[in-house]
Amino acid sequence: MAFSEISRNVRLLLGQIHRCRPAVSANQTARCMSQAASRPEPSADENEAVNPTFVNRNPRNLEQMALAVKDRGWKTTWPHQQCYHRLMFSRSQHHVTAQVFSSDSPDPVITCSTKEWAVKKELSSTNCVAACQAVGEVLARRCSQAGITRMVYREIPWTYRSNAVQSFRAAMKVGGIALSEPRRKYVGT
């Protein structure tokens, strides 16, 4: 009884489809007979409309164009505050640490150290020249992932010439980080 009822419903459905659809010739397929949905024509007013409020989704946009204001700080302050990002590199008896500070925050934005297990396990010593180079490579990668490609690095003059500091600087430059910032541009009004 159930089978006869199903076959009856199928026959009724096929009959309705056959009646509603025009006959298809041998060279025409159902796909050729389908029509695309009509699209409404855009009005000129929609194209000309401008949003009255603009939200800058990239707050570092002016900084990257060297148009943002640099905080000058005091002339006697060391290290100088007149930068967007500042790199601090330090070596202790046991470890090497590098930190990137933003001009408006006392906390580091990005850090890298030989205290981290991922860096430490690849090194034989955590305070040698190779450790400084490894920290420079890792920090350069993290900075480029964060979108920071330029920063100020002012080292104390008597430590600047050491092999460790030079290998750190070279690793940062090879990683695509410029260790100087452009001068601020002043736009005339």
C-alpha positions in Angstrom: 0.0 0.0 0.0 2.8 2.4 0.8 4.6 1.6 -2.5 1.5 2.3 -4.6 0.9 5.6 -2.7 4.5 6.7 -3.4 4.3 5.8 -7.1 1.0 7.7 -7.4 2.6 10.9 -5.8 5.6 10.6 -8.2 3.3 10.3 -11.2 1.3 13.4 -10.1 4.5 15.4 -9.6 5.9 14.4 -13.0 2.6 15.4 -14.6 2.7 18.8 -13.0 6.2 19.4 -14.2 5.4 18.3 -17.7 2.4 20.6 -17.9 4.2 23.7 -16.6 7.3 23.4 -18.7 7.3 23.9 -22.5 8.6 21.1 -24.7 12.3 20.8 -25.0 13.7 20.1 -28.4 16.4 17.5 -29.0 19.3 20.0 -29.2 18.1 22.2 -26.3 18.9 21.2 -22.7 17.3 22.4 -19.5 20.4 24.4 -18.7 20.0 26.4 -21.8 16.5 27.3 -20.9 17.3 28.7 -17.5 17.4 32.5 -17.2 19.6 34.6 -15.0 18.0 36.6 -12.3 17.5 40.2 -13.1 19.8 42.6 -11.4 18.6 46.0 -10.3 20.3 48.9 -12.0 22.4 50.9 -9.6 21.4 54.5 -9.2 23.8 57.4 -9.6 23.0 58.5 -6.1 24.4 55.3 -4.5 27.7 55.7 -6.5 28.1 59.3 -5.5 27.3 58.8 -1.8 30.2 59.6 0.6 30.3 58.4 4.2 30.3 61.5 6.4 32.4 59.8 9.1 35.8 58.3 8.4 37.4 55.8 10.7 41.1 55.2 10.3 41.6 51.5 10.6 45.4 51.8 10.6 46.4 54.0 13.5 50.0 53.8 12.5 49.3 55.2 9.1 50.7 58.7 9.8 53.7 57.2 11.5 54.6 55.1 8.5 54.4 58.2 6.3 56.5 60.1 8.8 53.7 62.6 9.3 52.8 61.7 12.9 54.1 63.9 15.8 57.2 62.6 17.5 57.3 63.3 21.2 60.5 65.3 21.9 60.9 64.8 25.6 63.6 66.7 27.5 67.0 67.4 25.9 68.8 65.9 28.9 66.8 62.6 28.8 68.7 59.5 27.6 67.8 57.6 25.5 66.1 60.3 23.4 62.3 60.1 23.1 62.1 61.7 19.6 61.2 58.5 17.8 58.2 56.2 17.0 59.9 53.0 18.1 63.2 52.6 20.0 65.3 49.4 20.2 67.1 48.6 23.4 69.7 45.8 23.3 71.3 44.6 26.5 73.8 41.9 27.4 74.2 40.5 30.9 76.6 37.9 32.2 74.2 35.1 31.2 71.7 36.3 28.7 71.1 38.6 25.7 67.9 40.7 25.6 66.4 42.9 22.9 63.3 45.0 23.3 61.3 47.4 21.1 59.6 50.3 22.9 56.9 52.5 21.5 57.2 56.2 22.1 54.0 56.4 24.1 54.5 53.3 26.3 57.0 52.4 29.0 56.3 48.7 28.4 58.1 46.9 25.5 56.0 46.2 22.4 58.1 43.3 21.2 60.8 41.4 23.1 63.3 38.6 22.4 65.7 37.0 24.7 67.9 34.0 25.2 65.8 33.3 28.3 63.1 32.0 25.9 63.3 28.2 25.6 62.8 28.3 21.8 65.9 30.5 21.3 67.9 28.9 24.1 67.6 25.3 22.9 69.3 26.2 19.5 72.3 27.8 21.1 75.4 26.3 22.8 75.9 29.5 24.9 73.4 32.2 25.8 75.8 35.2 25.9 78.1 34.7 22.9 78.2 36.5 19.6 76.1 33.8 18.0 73.5 34.3 20.6 73.4 38.0 19.7 73.0 37.2 16.1 70.2 34.7 16.8 68.3 37.2 19.0 68.7 39.8 16.1 67.2 37.3 13.6 64.3 36.3 15.8 63.5 40.0 16.7 63.7 41.0 13.1 61.1 38.4 12.1 58.8 39.4 15.0 59.1 43.1 14.1 58.3 42.4 10.4 55.3 40.3 11.4 54.1 43.2 13.6 54.6 45.7 10.8 57.4 47.6 12.4 60.1 48.1 9.8 61.9 51.1 11.1 63.2 52.0 14.5 65.8 54.0 16.3 68.8 52.2 17.7 71.3 54.3 19.7 73.9 52.3 21.4 76.4 53.6 24.0 79.5 54.5 22.0 82.0 52.3 23.8 79.8 49.2 23.4 78.9 49.9 19.7 82.1 48.5 18.3 81.9 45.1 20.0 81.5 42.1 17.7 78.3 41.1 19.5 76.6 44.4 18.9 77.8 44.4 15.3 76.4 40.9 14.6 73.1 41.9 16.2 72.8 45.0 14.0 73.8 43.0 10.9 71.1 40.3 11.7 68.5 43.0 12.1 69.4 44.6 8.8 69.4 41.3 7.0 66.0 40.7 8.5 64.7 43.8 6.7 64.6 46.2 9.6 66.1 49.7 9.1 67.7 50.9 12.3 66.9 54.6 11.7 63.7 56.5 11.2 63.0 59.1 8.6 63.0 62.7 9.5 59.5 64.0 10.3 57.8 65.7 7.4 56.0 69.0 8.0 53.0 69.5 5.8 52.2 73.1 5.1 48.6 74.2 5.7 
